[in-house]
Amino acid sequence: MVETRDPAKEKSVLRTQRISGISTGILIVLMLCYLMMTINNSARLADQTEIISNHPFEVVISGGDVKLYVSEMSLRTERLERHFSLEDVEFARANLEELDRLIQEPIAQIEQLYLGESSDIQQLKETLKELQGARNDYLDFCAQPTTTETEIEAYSREHLQPLYDKALSETEQIITTAQAKKVGYGKTAEALRQSNLIGSILLMGLMIVVLLVSQYVLHRQRKELIYRSKLFDNLSLSIDDAFIIQDANTGMINYRGLNIERILGISVESFETVYQNMRNCDVQSLREGMLDPQFSSPFETLVEYTKPNKEKLWMLIRIYRVGDLSTPQIITVFSDRTEEVRSRQALQEAMISAERANQAKSDFLSRMSHEIRTPLNAIIGMTTIAAASVKDPVRVEDCLSKITFSSKHLLMLINDVLDMSKIESSKMVLQNEPFDIFEIVNGFVSTVYAQSKEKGITFTETMEGFGEDAVFVGDSLRLNQILLNLSSNAVKFTPPGGKIQLDVSRHKSGNSADVLRFELSDTGIGMNKEAVTRIFQPFEQADTSISKRFGGTGLGMSITKNLVSLMGGQIQIESEPGKGTTCIVDLPFQKGDESRTAEPDFENQGLHALIVDDEQTVCEQTAVLLEKIKIGAQWCLSGSEAVQWVKEMHRQGQDVDLCLIDWKMPDMDGVEVTRRIRRIVGSDVPIVMISAYDISEVEEEARAAGVNGFLPKPLYRSSVYAAIKEALDHNEQTDSSWGSAQKTSDKPLAGYRLLLAEDNALNQEIAVTLLQMNGAEVDCVDDGQQALDQFLASQPETYHAILMDVQMPVMNGYEAARRIRSSDHPQALAIPIIATTANAFSDDISAALASGMNAHVSKPLDIAQLCKTLAECVRYGKR
């Protein structure tokens, strides 16, 4: 094939090349002309600009820096008005010293270049020096432990703020002077600018004509840009950082990365909503940074970001300013740093936790060394004195009394420390069981009333807002511990003749839970505000003489605070020296279903009771309580009326089944009413005396008159049931060997034969001696296996109960109890098994009950408590 050429096409190409060459040459010439003109005008303008740049302009910039640093100083000192701990003060001091160092550079620059009066600079330097001294005094004032927020604010307003205002005013004056100098040089520069502008316009007109010839080249360039834009989009989809490009002046978004939805969880179109997912302070900081005209260096910040699906992220935002374009641009890059932050936080928390654990261990050992040695020193010392005074019984008895007191103090300390240890190690588990708030308060009141009365203190209590909804779900044992800890302090620090008041109310009511308020007030010695702030710290008391005058370990309130927090509540202490203390505890409890609580009653016995009280309201309330436990009721408002009614019913052969008689009545007291009723009906009718906590005053006389039991006011269903049950059981005792043996007051365990499992010989000897002193016959074994074997080999009704240690060799107490319960011995399910162990936590008690034991008595043994527990378990055959 022969190739043919197109002369016209070739001519056109040559012409185009020629035009392109000529236009390029002309453009070069015009650009050289423009360059020469620009160089000439720039040289002249540079002279003027140099003056502006090196003198007024630099002064203005440095003045701005001074104002910035002074404002930063003011901000740092203002923050101490809210956060003024010693650590905050030292942190602020370091920052302020750094600002003092930084401010010297702009001050030196102003002093070198300022064209105004030198006295302006000297006055500013003196003001800054005076400000530095005043600020150091302010920091020392903030570091004082007794300084309050109000005092700090007043001090700052009086001593610091005037100096800050003065420094800012003097700096502004310098800036104003510099700007005035700049105006004169600016006029000269403006003339140069105008001439340069005219020349530029002429040259640019020619250059535009030339540039039109180059449109073909620009067209090809546009095609190249489109290609590169597609490539850029594909790149943005493949990386893990989302970015946007914005106009630095207007903030308008020019480009959005296509991976925004994957990284930030929002669509590309709705990117403007990204700032709604950040905290306001972070958003404000970012916007100020992007729109700040002086921003030139890249900076980055870590912010908390919440996706629309509520997922929390930590986002690192880096901002770059691109100023070498026709329109300055800001590039913002979003990088997900959530895993990195979480890992760093986990490491920091682990390090802090380890440091706290080491410090806590050191502090704990130091405190315990002192606290335990104090009673231990008394025990060892009194033992030595007693051994040396064997021939002096009075001295020996005194030593033994002090040894007993110190031993109980040491035991109380150990119990408190164990509670604190379990709370701080997060091993304390709260129980969630239904309880009757009236029952809990009644038991607590009975205990505190006796303590108060013994010391000559008046104790009163009120309960409001409960009605019939008195069942809640929670840990009643810990609630009782909180109340006892608070009441212990109230009784301890209230002198004879003082008053203690307990108010229990439903503070807040919700759909499924209520907040109960327990307010305990006393008229004791009180505390100052400083002592109130320290009262919840372990081993802290109002002053160092407290433990010497009143005793105590200083752990009670700390345990109380931790228990309240663990139960999700709050505690508040209000106190004033010499006027008393009020403790307010708010605790949330789930509402319980009263119908689902196992409430015993006498439904199948068809009982009818007589209520005798001079107050009709009390009679009506008592009748309602009796109806709830299925006992019919009749009441009389005087003793004589009651005696007459009993006499009439006796003649008809319809004796009442039970009598509830108030002690103090105007016409005839309860003791005399009891005597007269006994003359009519004999000893067959159980009689329970109602009293306002004054049982000890009348107990001996009342029992001699024929009273079977006592019931304290106010009356609650559980206490009424328990008192009636005990009175009825007392009348129904049989001759069976099972718990019916007559026991004297000094031998409460007479007639009992017990099996004791204890591996420690000394503990075994102590337990046997104490039990035998109270009338019991005891057989001993050394471990759980021996206890199991001996019980299985025994004849029915050989043993009344088994006392079982928990931690023993061969077989522990839990396993032994389980095997006894699962054996085929006739008493396997009935015989009471009581845990006697040093394991005293609530979960230890639960473990004992879960293994089949009936009760738990912790070591060291309290023989009175052990005798009471044994009697109850044997009497009722509990399991």
Secondary structure, 3 states (H helix, E strand, C coil): CCCCCCHHHHHHHHHHHHHHHHHHHHHHHHHHHHHHHHHHHHHHHHHHHHHHHHHHHHHHHHHHHHHHHHHHHHHHHHHCCCCCCHHHHHHHHHHHHHHHHHHHHHHHHHHHHCCCCHHHHHHHHHHHHHHHHHHHHHHHHHHCCCCCHHHHHHHHHHHHHHHHHHHHHHHHHHHHHHHHHHHHHHHHHHHHHHHHHHHHHHHHHHHHHHHHHCHHHHHHHHHHHHHHHHHHHHHHHHCCEEEEEEECCCCCEEEECCCHHHHHCCCCCCHHHHHHHECHHHHHHHHHHHHCCCCCCCEEEEEEEECCCCCEEEEEEEEEEECCCCCCEEEEEEEECHHHHHHHHHHHHHHHHHHHHHHHHHHHHHHHHHHHHHHHHHHHHHHHHHHHCCCCHHHHHHHHHHHHHHHHHHHHHHHHHHHHHHHHCCCCCCCCEEEEHHHHHHHHHHHHHHHHHHHCCEEEEEEECCCCCCEEEECHHHHHHHHHHHHHHHHHHCCCCCEEEEEEEEEEECCCEEEEEEEEEECCCCCCHHHHHHCCCCCCCCCCCHHHHHCCCCCHHHHHHHHHHHCCCEEEEEEECCCEEEEEEEEEEEECCHHHCCCCCCHHHCCEEEEECCCHHHHHHHHHHHHHCCCEEEEECCHHHHHHHHHHHHHCCCCCCEEEEECCCCCCCHHHHHHHHHHHHCCCCCEEEEECCCHHHHHHHHHHHCCCEEEECCCCHHHHHHHHHHHHHHHCCCCCCCCCCCCECCECCCCCEEEEECCCHHHHHHHHHHHHHCCCEEEEECCHHHHHHHHHHCCCCCCCEEEECCCCCCCCHHHHHHHHHHCCCCCCCCCCEEEEECCCCHHHHHHHHHCCCCEEEECCCCHHHHHHHHHHHHHHCCC
